């Protein structure tokens, strides 16, 4: 009997914070995973809604329940029905995506049957006081989990929360759907229009405008970079970053574009000369956007964090890795790639090959299905 025949009857509940089309790295991983396994298992997704109503819908062939939310406290949705909904699915496999206090507290409250997989996407870094309150609950669910999944090897060694449970940790690299990104002909006209509108050379950043992205350092570096920077994304620092650009007289070199629809992003990746992820904290646990840029054959500049970021973008192979918060190093790396086309091309090709070998949706789905089957046998 094949693996697929074994798992077809498996009931799997994926528990996240939000689900597509809600933006975010964890949401992207969850969506890609669900699309990869939806035809192999009986799958349901449970997440918070952004409104005080519970919605059950099918999104891209995936059954999604969005629990009624009465707002957020410390970035955590308040969903009174979440525990009941989690328990009602009667899953063989409950896969919780953390950090997610709502899901963790709900699981510990109702203790649903079935095996437990915990994907540990990142540590809580900034909210130190609330983090201490949450710590005992996180410790309990880590101890209860049958396996703890991380997207790359570095967290197993560097993240203190995993120190006592390293024996249960398994690396399953995150994966993306490379097909929409690799369709060069489809996006060629839009990419040319972007370069015509903004000029060249072009640098690109895509992501949430939050503290750990290090955008203030990238904006400062633009003083000494002969290029234009496009920033795609939204978040709490949008107004502050816009003010920084204005005050430093960089309005002609730095453009905050806000959010862009997912189907438009490939054109921006193809239009840019290189991609920059100047993150400063290990809250940047992986950097899915690095994979998207690499798939489009673009060299990546990222930072040497104690997380999966420098493992994804390998220095000298797929891009350049520099110390975080080092403006001089950032300027040097950007200007080196802008002035050395053969190096940029070489790194871009290395990045595309690395994604195809390690970071596709199909590989992620296959690895996790094998893990589910292994855990169920136990």
C-alpha positions in Angstrom: 0.0 0.0 0.0 1.4 3.4 -1.0 1.9 6.3 1.4 -1.0 8.2 -0.4 -3.4 5.3 0.1 -2.5 5.1 3.8 -3.1 8.8 4.5 -6.2 9.4 2.4 -8.4 8.4 5.3 -6.5 10.6 7.8 -8.4 13.6 9.2 -6.0 16.5 9.6 -6.8 19.8 11.3 -4.5 22.7 10.6 -4.7 25.4 13.3 -3.3 28.8 12.4 -3.7 32.5 13.3 -5.3 33.6 10.0 -5.6 32.1 6.5 -5.3 33.3 2.9 -5.9 36.0 1.6 -4.7 37.4 5.0 -1.0 38.4 4.4 1.9 37.2 6.5 4.8 34.7 6.4 3.0 32.1 8.6 -0.2 32.5 6.6 1.8 31.9 3.4 3.3 28.7 4.7 0.0 27.4 6.0 -1.7 28.1 2.6 1.1 26.4 0.7 1.0 23.4 3.0 -2.7 23.0 2.7 -2.7 23.2 -1.1 0.1 20.6 -1.2 -1.8 18.0 0.9 -5.5 18.8 0.4 -6.0 15.9 -2.0 -4.2 13.3 0.2 -6.0 13.7 3.5 -9.4 14.9 4.9 -8.3 18.4 5.7 -9.8 21.3 7.6 -8.3 24.6 8.6 -9.2 26.5 11.8 -8.2 30.2 12.2 -9.5 33.4 13.6 -11.8 35.7 11.6 -11.3 39.4 11.6 -15.0 40.0 12.3 -17.5 38.9 15.1 -19.0 36.1 13.0 -17.9 32.5 12.3 -17.5 31.7 8.6 -17.1 28.3 7.0 -16.0 28.4 3.4 -13.9 26.6 0.8 -10.8 28.5 -0.3 -8.9 27.0 -3.3 -10.4 23.6 -2.5 -9.5 23.8 1.3 -12.3 23.8 3.9 -11.6 26.8 6.2 -13.4 27.8 9.4 -12.8 31.4 10.5 -13.9 31.7 14.2 -15.7 34.8 15.3 -13.3 37.3 16.8 -14.1 40.1 19.2 -10.9 42.0 18.6 -7.3 41.5 19.5 -5.2 41.8 22.7 -1.4 41.7 22.4 -1.6 40.5 18.8 -3.9 37.6 19.8 -7.4 37.2 18.5 -10.2 36.9 21.1 -12.3 34.0 19.8 -14.6 32.4 22.5 -15.7 29.6 20.3 -12.3 28.6 19.2 -11.8 25.7 21.7 -15.2 24.2 20.9 -14.5 24.3 17.1 -11.1 22.7 17.6 -12.6 19.8 19.6 -15.5 19.3 17.2 -13.4 18.2 14.2 -12.3 14.9 15.9 -9.0 14.9 14.0 -6.4 12.1 13.8 -3.7 14.8 13.5 -3.9 18.3 14.9 -1.2 20.5 13.5 -0.8 23.8 15.4 1.2 26.7 14.0 3.0 28.6 16.7 3.4 31.5 17.8 -0.4 31.3 18.4 -1.5 31.8 22.0 -5.2 31.4 21.0 -4.5 27.9 19.5 -2.2 26.8 22.3 -4.6 27.8 25.1 -7.5 26.3 23.2 -5.7 23.0 22.7 -4.7 22.8 26.4 -8.2 23.6 27.4 -10.1 20.9 25.4 -7.3 18.4 24.9 -8.6 17.1 21.5 -7.9 13.5 20.5 -5.4 12.5 17.9 -1.7 13.2 17.5 -0.2 16.6 17.9 2.3 18.3 15.5 3.5 21.7 16.5 5.1 23.9 13.8 7.4 26.4 15.6 7.6 29.3 13.2 9.4 31.8 15.5 10.0 32.8 19.1 8.2 35.7 20.7 10.9 38.3 21.1 9.4 41.7 21.7 6.5 41.1 24.2 8.7 40.1 27.1 6.2 40.6 29.9 3.4 38.8 28.1 5.9 36.3 26.9 6.7 35.3 30.5 3.0 34.8 31.2 2.7 32.7 28.1 5.8 30.6 28.7 4.3 27.9 31.0 1.5 27.2 28.5 4.0 27.1 25.6 6.2 24.7 27.6 3.2 22.4 28.2 2.3 22.1 24.6 5.9 21.6 23.5 6.1 18.7 26.0 2.8 17.3 24.8 3.6 17.5 21.1 4.5 14.3 19.3 6.8 16.2 16.9 8.0 19.8 16.7 8.5 21.0 13.1 10.9 23.9 12.3 11.6 25.3 8.8 15.4 25.2 9.1 18.2 23.7 11.3 19.4 26.9 13.1 16.3 27.3 15.4 17.0 23.9 17.0 20.3 25.1 18.2 19.6 28.8 18.9 16.0 29.1 20.2 15.9 28.8 23.9 12.2 27.6 23.9 13.3 24.4 22.0 16.3 23.6 24.3 14.5 21.0 26.3 12.7 19.3 23.4 15.4 19.1 20.7 14.9 15.4 20.5 11.4 15.9 19.1 12.4 18.5 16.6 12.3 17.8 12.9 13.3 20.0 10.0 10.8 20.4 7.2 11.8 23.3 5.0 9.0 25.7 4.0 7.9 25.5 0.4 6.3 27.8 -2.2 4.5 27.4 -5.4 7.2 28.3 -8.0 5.0 28.1 -11.1 3.3 31.6 -10.9 6.7 33.1 -10.2 8.6 31.4 -13.0 6.1 32.3 -15.7 8.4 35.0 -17.2 6.3 35.7 -20.3 3.2 36.3 -18.3 4.8 39.0 -16.2 7.2 40.5 -18.8 5.0 43.4 -19.9 4.1 44.4 -16.3 7.8 44.1 -15.3 8.9 46.4 -18.2 6.2 48.9 -17.2 7.5 48.9 -13.6 11.1 49.6 -14.7 9.8 52.3 -17.1 7.8 53.9 -14.3 10.5 53.8 -11.6 13.7 53.6 -13.5 16.7 51.4 -13.0 18.5 49.9 -11.2 15.7 48.8 -8.8 15.9 47.3 -5.3 12.9 45.5 -3.8 11.6 44.8 -0.3 8.4 42.9 0.3 7.0 42.3 3.8 5.2 43.6 6.8 6.4 47.1 8.0 7.3 46.0 11.5 10.2 46.6 13.9 12.2 43.5 13.1 12.4 44.1 9.3 15.2 46.7 9.7 13.8 49.0 7.1 15.2 52.1 8.8 18.7 50.9 8.1 17.9 50.1 4.4 16.4 53.6 4.0 19.5 55.2 5.6 21.7 53.1 3.2 19.9 54.5 0.2 21.8 57.8 0.7 24.9 56.1 -0.8 23.2 53.7 -3.3 22.7 54.8 -6.9 19.3 53.1 -7.3 15.7 53.3 -6.4 14.1 51.2 -3.6 10.5 49.9 -3.8 9.0 48.9 -0.5 5.9 46.7 -0.8 3.8 46.0 2.3 1.8 47.6 5.1 2.1 47.6 8.9 2.3 49.7 12.0 5.5 51.5 11.0 4.2 52.8 7.6 3.7 56.4 8.8 7.0 56.5 10.6 9.0 55.1 7.7 7.3 57.6 5.3 8.3 60.4 7.6 11.9 59.1 7.7 12.0 59.1 3.9 10.7 62.6 3.8 12.9 64.1 6.5 16.0 62.6 4.8 15.2 64.0 1.4 14.9 60.5 -0.1 11.5 60.8 -1.7 12.9 60.4 -5.2 14.9 57.3 -4.2 12.6 55.4 -1.8 8.9 54.6 -2.7 6.5 53.1 -0.3 4.0 51.3 -2.5 1.8 49.8 0.2 0.2 46.4 -0.3 0.0 44.9 -3.7 -2.2 42.0 -4.8 -0.5 38.6 -4.7 -0.9 38.2 -8.5 1.1 41.4 -9.1 4.1 40.5 -6.9 5.8 38.3 -9.5 6.1 41.3 -11.9 7.9 43.3 -9.2 10.3 40.5 -8.5 11.1 40.2 -12.2 11.5 44.0 -12.5 14.0 44.4 -9.7 17.8 44.0 -10.0 18.1 42.6 -6.5 16.1 41.8 -3.3 16.9 43.1 0.1 15.8 41.7 3.5 17.6 43.8 6.2 16.0 42.1 9.2 17.4 42.8 12.6 15.8 40.3 15.0 15.3 36.5 15.1 11.6 37.2 14.8 12.5 36.9 11.1 12.6 33.2 11.4 12.9 32.2 7.8 12.0 34.9 5.2 9.6 33.3 2.7 10.1 36.4 0.5 13.7 35.3 -0.1 12.4 32.1 -1.8 10.1 34.2 -4.0 12.9 36.4 -5.1 15.3 33.5 -5.6 12.7 31.7 -7.7 12.7 34.7 -10.1 16.5 34.4 -10.3 17.3 37.5 -8.2 20.2 37.7 -5.9 19.2 38.3 -2.2 20.9 40.4 0.4 19.9 39.4 3.9 21.3 39.4 7.4 23.2 37.0 9.6 20.5 36.2 12.3 20.3 33.2 14.6 17.4 31.9 12.6 16.8 30.3 9.2 17.3 33.5 7.2 21.1 32.9 6.4 20.4 29.2 5.9 17.9 30.0 3.2 20.0 32.6 1.5 23.5 31.2 1.5 26.3 33.7 1.4 28.2 33.5 -1.9 25.9 30.9 -3.3 22.4 32.6 -3.7 23.2 36.1 -2.4 25.1 38.0 0.2 24.7 37.8 4.0 25.8 40.8 6.1 25.7 41.7 9.8 22.3 43.1 11.0 22.1 46.9 11.6 25.3 47.4 9.7 24.6 50.3 7.2 28.1 50.3 5.8 28.0 46.6 5.0 24.5 47.0 3.5 25.8 49.8 1.2 28.8 47.7 0.2 26.8 44.6 -0.6 24.2 46.5 -2.6 26.8 48.5 -4.6 28.8 45.3 -5.2 25.9 43.5 -6.8 24.8 46.6 -8.8 28.3 47.0 -10.3 29.0 43.3 -10.9 26.4 41.9 -13.3 28.1 38.5 -13.7 28.1 37.9 -9.9 24.5 39.0 -9.7 23.6 36.6 -12.5 25.6 33.7 -10.9 23.9 34.2 -7.5 20.5 34.6 -9.0 20.9 31.3 -10.9 22.1 29.6 -7.7 19.1 30.8 -5.8 16.7 29.5 -8.4 18.3 26.1 -8.3 18.2 26.0 -4.5 14.5 26.7 -4.4 13.8 24.0 -7.0 15.8 21.5 -5.0 14.6 22.2 -1.5 11.8 24.7 -1.2 8.8 23.7 -3.3 5.3 23.1 -2.0 5.4 19.5 -3.3 8.5 18.7 -1.3 7.1 20.3 1.9 3.8 18.4 1.5 5.5 15.1 0.9 7.8 15.5 3.9 5.0 16.4 6.2 2.7 13.5 5.0 5.5 11.1 5.7 5.9 12.6 9.2 2.2 12.4 9.9 2.2 8.7 8.8 5.3 8.0 11.0 3.7 9.6 14.0 0.4 7.8 13.6 2.3 4.4 13.4 3.7 5.2 16.9 
